[in-house]
Each structure stands twice: as C-alpha cells, then as structure tokens.
Amino acid sequence: MDWFLNGIQIIALLFGLGMLYMTYTSYKRKQFNTIDFGFWAAIWVVFLFAAIFPFSLKGIVYEFGIGNLIDFTAIIALIVAFGLLFLMYRRTKNTSKKVEEIVEKLALGKK
Amino acid sequence: MESKVFAVMPAFNEENTIREIAARANKFVDAVLVVDDGSSDGTFEEAKKAKAIVLRNIVNMGKGFSVRLGCKKALQLGAKRIVLIDSDGQHNPEDIPKMLGFLESGEAEIVFGSRPLDKNMPFIKRFGNNVINFSCRMLFGASLEDTQSGFKAFNAEVLQKIIWKSNGYSVESEIFVNAAKKRLRYREIKIKTVYSDAYKGTSIIDGVKIVLNMFWWKVFG
C-alpha cells in the first residue's frame, strides 16, 4: 500500500475536510438539524475515505463498468447535482408563490 | 363606491411624476388606483396627495404583479372599464378619452396605445421593441406596432381572458398575446410619448426574457 498521497488526493482531502467542517458549523449554528448533519457528515466521511484509500472502492467501481474512481466520482457527483438542482428549483418556485400570496394579502389589507 | 372607470398605475420610485400624472388621469376616469411597488422614495405619499387609491407592495414584485394586483382591486371596487397607464410621465393621460371612446362604442374590447418608434425613442428601446414586435408577429400572427406600451384600456369583463402570469415586464406582451389568442376585438391608437430617462424600464436582459417567454407561451400555451 502506498502511503503517500498524490496531488489529486490532497485536493480531495482538503475539500472533504473543508466540507466536513462547514457541515459541523452549520449544525452548531442550528442551520442543520441532526438528520441534515448526520446525512452530510456521512457523505463527507465516505468521500474522505475514498480520497485516502482510493483502491478500497476498486471493486465497486468496476462493478459499475467504470474505469477508475475519478470517473465514478464525477458521474455520481453529476447525478447528485441534477437531483439537488431539481429539488432547489421546486423549493424556489414554492417559496416564490408564497411570497406573492403574502405581498398580495398585505397590499389588499386581507387578513 | 360607484366607480366605473379605473386608471391603474403601477409605480416604482416615481415620486417626481406620480402626483401630476395621477391628478391628470383623475380628470378622465372615476378613480385612480396606484400600486406602489415597494418604492424607497416618496411615491406612496405623493400618490396619496393626488387623491388616488394607493396599494403598497412591501417589497418590489415587478410591473406585472403590480398591474395584476391593481386590476383585481379595481374589479373588487366595481370597475367596468380599466385603463393601464405608466407613472413615469411617458404617457399622456389626455389620450384616455380616445381609448375609452372605442370601448364605449363597442368597436373594441381592448385598446392598445402605440408609441411612435421614431428618433424620439431611445435607440436601444426602439431596437428592442422592433425585435419583440417582430417575434410576436412571427410566433402568433398577431400584429401590433408597439407590443410593449404600458398604455392600454379594456372592458373589465375581458380581464379573465387576458389575465397574465408574468410578474415582470413580459406583462405587456402577454396581455397582447392572450388577447390575440382569445380573438378579442382590439384597436391600436397612436399616443404621445415623453422619454425622461432612457435607462428606466425594460433593459436588454428584460427584452431577451420577453422574447424567450413568447417562445414558452407558443409551445406551452
């Protein structure tokens, strides 16, 4: 086993640690509840594990028919990003509608 | 209140002009209804001085939202005819009787005021208006010299047919497109226009959004 990390692993490690730290501070500031914190912390821990021990996931990556871990990570990230984009779009649309209703009610003096 | 003709005026930071325009419009209608769209200046207070009914949005919501709100309120108050007129002094309230004339005679259900697209209109607005007018013609086969003018008048009963979803500047195009789709009888009249600030109103990005919206309406109705 090679204990030295290459460049991309170092970047991934720093990124993962940064995200884990932000997840923790969000939880402390009560911006995330316990479930949010648990979910995202688990994601970043798996991410850090994969960054430090990339070959540990070799079996899984090959099962998906993908050549290497970086490709696998990129594909998973893209899928997740699209999913999150959809959820954010839906939430923004919902919030927009509620703002319209509130402003209209206030302007018309309705209770 | 037994008011029949309402002038609905959306206003955003128009403290310099709203009082005068509202007062002038008041001579030709039964009531003026100003919708202050989250202005940070004295628009609300100035509109009140002109004896207008004033609604206030606590945050800026856009022209389309404000006009829709004003029309809803006008209907609640018993409006039979509604005139839409901008608050920035661009439109001449003295043109209101000409518009109402077409409605009263039954010649039209909706009247559009058309600004001359000549050298008096700032170049970028002229260019943008031409592109939007052309797009409207191509996509909907409906012809109007000026689809972007905010000066209109219509019978209150057609409001449901032309009601728009746009909250922003696309409202003008959407009203015309809806009127065309519902085959309403319409007239277009030339109106006098005054440009005091070339950089207010629709920007280039707004123009792009309007054209994109037109494609959306064409495809999804």
Chai-1 contact restraints between the chains, C-beta under 6 A:
chainA,res_idxA,chainB,res_idxB,connection_type,confidence,min_distance_angstrom,max_distance_angstrom,comment,restraint_id
A,V103,B,N57,contact,1.0,0.0,6.0,A-B,restraint_1
A,V103,B,M61,contact,1.0,0.0,6.0,A-B,restraint_2
A,E104,B,L69,contact,1.0,0.0,6.0,A-B,restraint_3
A,L106,B,I58,contact,1.0,0.0,6.0,A-B,restraint_4
A,A107,B,L55,contact,1.0,0.0,6.0,A-B,restraint_5
A,A107,B,R56,contact,1.0,0.0,6.0,A-B,restraint_6
A,A107,B,N57,contact,1.0,0.0,6.0,A-B,restraint_7
A,A107,B,L69,contact,1.0,0.0,6.0,A-B,restraint_8
